[in-house]
Amino acid sequence: MLRAHDQVHRRGRAAAPRQVPKPQGVCATAPNAAWCWDITFLASSIRGQFDRLYLIEDLFSRKIVGWEVHAEERAEHASRLIERACLAEGVHRPGLVLHSDNGSPMKGATMLSTLQRLGVVPSFSRPSVSDDNPSAESLFRTLKDTPAFPPQPFASLADARAWVARFVHWYNEDHRHSTIRFVTPGQRHRGEDIAILAHRHQVDRDAQRANPTRWSRQTRNWTPIDHVWLNPPKEHAKTPDPVVAQAA
């Protein structure tokens, strides 16, 4: 009835909600083609204060290519981190896509000017939509859910940096990531996953031939993943992972 009499309007000074389009999809077919980054809180020994962990992850390999811990969020910290990550990974040609949320460190003038100078293409999530940056969110969940994560706040900034350094080494070189066929991000980043997965496939074939009654009709898929999507369009939506048929 109110709508029929044109009496349904937003009250007060609150702005009307707006529809923000989904960010353009990014497809990475090799390391250092697209990076995701974000900032998360690490509890400090001072109640109510938190350190900030800046973390950059390669979309294709899932390797952590850059990280820093600071006491505050500043675009200057983010820009220096991007510069050091590009130098460490040998990224010199323009075209690298860097996806992030909409926070002020991500969109600050210092950060954007650094990206323009490096030839890095910025990409941003929709406001308050964490699903647009799922790789970074998943990485933070892995970090804070690992049994090695300290149950008590970090005593100092140096302690937080030391712990994160150990985590990054474990994640890159020891952690077998389920999304990339259970190889480590470091192995995939260096291209070693192709030989590793081929060897696993051969081991499965040999085991099936030696003991066919102990195996089901299907085995795990060890085919290397050749591309990874971030915010894929509908025609490239993720489908269930196929399995490899029983070896002949």
C-alpha positions in Angstrom: 0.0 0.0 0.0 2.8 2.4 0.9 4.6 1.6 -2.4 1.4 2.2 -4.3 1.2 5.7 -2.8 4.9 6.4 -3.4 5.7 6.5 0.3 8.5 4.0 0.5 11.7 5.9 0.6 15.0 5.6 2.5 14.9 7.6 5.7 17.6 9.8 7.1 20.8 10.7 5.3 22.1 7.2 4.6 23.1 6.8 1.0 21.1 4.3 -1.1 22.9 1.0 -1.8 24.7 0.7 -5.1 25.4 -2.2 -7.2 29.1 -2.6 -7.9 30.0 -4.9 -10.8 32.1 -8.0 -10.2 35.8 -7.5 -10.9 37.1 -8.7 -14.2 38.3 -12.3 -14.1 42.0 -13.0 -14.1 43.5 -16.2 -15.6 47.1 -17.1 -14.6 48.9 -19.6 -16.8 52.3 -19.3 -15.3 54.0 -18.0 -12.2 54.3 -14.2 -11.7 51.3 -13.5 -14.0 48.9 -12.6 -11.2 49.4 -11.9 -7.5 46.9 -11.6 -4.7 47.7 -9.7 -1.5 46.0 -8.6 1.7 46.6 -7.5 5.3 45.6 -9.4 8.4 45.9 -8.6 12.1 48.3 -10.3 14.5 47.6 -9.8 18.2 50.4 -8.0 20.1 51.2 -8.2 23.8 49.5 -4.8 24.4 45.8 -5.4 24.8 43.7 -3.8 22.0 46.7 -3.3 19.7 47.6 -5.4 16.7 50.5 -5.8 14.3 49.7 -6.0 10.6 50.9 -8.8 8.3 51.2 -7.8 4.7 51.3 -10.9 2.5 51.5 -11.4 -1.3 50.6 -14.8 -2.9 51.2 -15.9 -6.5 47.8 -17.0 -7.9 49.2 -19.7 -10.2 51.7 -21.4 -7.8 50.2 -20.3 -4.4 53.8 -19.4 -3.4 54.2 -16.5 -0.9 56.4 -14.1 -2.9 56.5 -11.3 -0.4 55.6 -10.5 3.2 56.3 -7.9 5.9 55.0 -7.2 9.4 54.4 -3.6 10.6 52.7 -1.9 13.5 50.4 0.1 11.2 48.7 0.1 7.9 50.3 2.5 5.4 50.4 2.6 1.6 54.2 3.3 1.9 54.7 -0.1 3.5 52.7 -1.8 0.8 54.5 0.0 -2.1 57.9 -0.9 -0.7 56.8 -4.5 -0.3 55.6 -4.7 -3.9 58.9 -3.3 -5.1 61.0 -5.8 -3.2 58.7 -8.7 -4.3 59.1 -7.7 -8.0 62.9 -7.5 -7.5 63.1 -10.9 -5.8 61.0 -12.6 -8.4 62.7 -10.9 -11.4 59.5 -9.2 -12.6 60.7 -6.6 -15.0 58.1 -6.6 -17.8 54.8 -4.8 -17.4 51.6 -6.8 -17.3 51.6 -8.4 -13.8 48.1 -8.2 -12.3 47.9 -7.4 -8.6 44.6 -8.1 -6.9 43.6 -6.8 -3.5 40.8 -5.5 -1.4 39.6 -1.9 -1.3 41.5 -0.7 1.8 43.4 2.5 2.0 46.8 0.9 1.8 45.8 -0.8 -1.4 44.5 2.3 -3.1 46.7 5.0 -1.6 48.4 7.5 -3.9 51.9 6.1 -3.1 50.8 2.6 -3.8 49.1 3.4 -7.1 52.1 5.5 -8.3 54.4 2.6 -7.5 52.3 0.1 -9.4 52.2 2.5 -12.4 56.0 2.9 -12.4 56.5 -0.9 -12.2 54.0 -1.6 -14.9 51.8 -3.6 -12.5 48.0 -3.7 -13.3 45.9 -3.1 -10.2 42.7 -5.1 -9.6 40.3 -4.6 -6.7 37.5 -6.5 -5.0 34.1 -5.1 -4.5 33.6 -3.3 -1.2 32.9 -5.7 1.7 33.0 -8.8 -0.6 35.7 -11.1 0.7 34.8 -13.8 -2.0 36.5 -11.6 -4.6 39.9 -12.3 -3.0 39.5 -16.0 -2.0 43.2 -17.0 -2.3 44.4 -14.4 0.2 41.6 -15.2 2.6 42.3 -18.9 2.4 46.0 -18.3 3.0 45.2 -16.3 6.2 43.0 -19.1 7.4 45.8 -21.6 6.9 48.2 -19.4 8.7 46.0 -18.9 11.8 44.7 -22.5 11.9 48.1 -24.2 11.7 49.0 -25.9 15.0 52.2 -23.9 15.1 50.3 -20.6 15.4 51.1 -19.3 18.9 48.1 -19.4 21.4 49.3 -16.2 23.1 49.9 -12.8 21.5 53.3 -12.0 20.1 55.6 -10.4 22.6 57.1 -8.0 20.2 57.2 -7.0 16.5 60.5 -8.9 16.2 58.8 -12.1 17.5 55.9 -11.8 15.0 58.4 -11.3 12.2 60.4 -14.4 13.2 57.4 -16.6 13.5 56.0 -15.4 10.1 59.4 -16.1 8.5 59.2 -19.7 9.7 55.7 -20.1 8.5 56.5 -18.8 5.0 59.4 -21.3 4.7 57.1 -24.1 5.8 54.3 -23.0 3.5 56.4 -22.6 0.4 58.7 -25.6 0.8 57.0 -28.2 3.0 53.2 -27.7 2.8 51.6 -29.9 0.1 48.7 -27.8 -1.2 45.5 -29.6 -2.1 44.6 -27.1 -4.8 47.8 -27.8 -6.8 47.8 -31.6 -6.7 49.5 -31.9 -3.3 52.9 -30.4 -4.4 54.5 -27.5 -2.5 54.0 -24.0 -3.8 57.7 -23.7 -4.2 57.9 -26.8 -6.4 55.1 -25.5 -8.6 56.6 -22.0 -8.8 59.9 -23.5 -10.0 58.1 -25.9 -12.5 59.1 -29.0 -10.6 55.5 -30.2 -10.2 55.3 -31.6 -13.8 58.0 -34.2 -13.1 56.7 -34.9 -9.6 53.1 -35.5 -10.8 54.3 -37.7 -13.7 56.3 -39.8 -11.3 53.2 -40.2 -9.0 51.1 -41.2 -12.0 53.7 -43.9 -12.9 53.7 -45.2 -9.3 50.0 -45.5 -9.4 50.1 -47.4 -12.7 52.8 -49.8 -11.5 50.9 -50.5 -8.2 47.6 -51.1 -10.1 49.3 -53.6 -12.4 51.0 -55.4 -9.5 47.9 -55.6 -7.3 44.8 -54.9 -9.4 42.4 -56.3 -6.8 43.5 -53.7 -4.2 42.5 -50.8 -6.4 39.2 -49.3 -7.4 38.3 -48.4 -11.0 39.6 -44.9 -10.6 42.6 -43.2 -9.1 43.6 -39.7 -8.2 44.1 -37.2 -11.0 47.8 -36.3 -11.3 47.5 -34.1 -14.4 49.2 -30.7 -13.9 46.9 -27.7 -13.6 47.7 -25.4 -16.5 45.7 -22.4 -15.5 44.1 -20.8 -12.4 41.2 -18.4 -12.4 40.5 -15.5 -10.1 36.8 -14.3 -10.2 36.1 -16.4 -13.3 33.2 -15.5 -15.6 30.2 -17.9 -15.6 31.5 -19.8 -18.6 34.6 -20.7 -16.8 33.1 -21.5 -13.4 34.9 -24.3 -11.6 33.7 -27.8 -12.3 34.3 -31.0 -10.2 37.9 -32.2 -10.7 37.9 -35.2 -13.1 39.6 -38.4 -12.2 41.9 -40.5 -14.3 40.6 -43.8 -15.5 42.2 -47.0 -14.4 45.5 -47.6 -16.2 45.5 -50.2 -19.0 
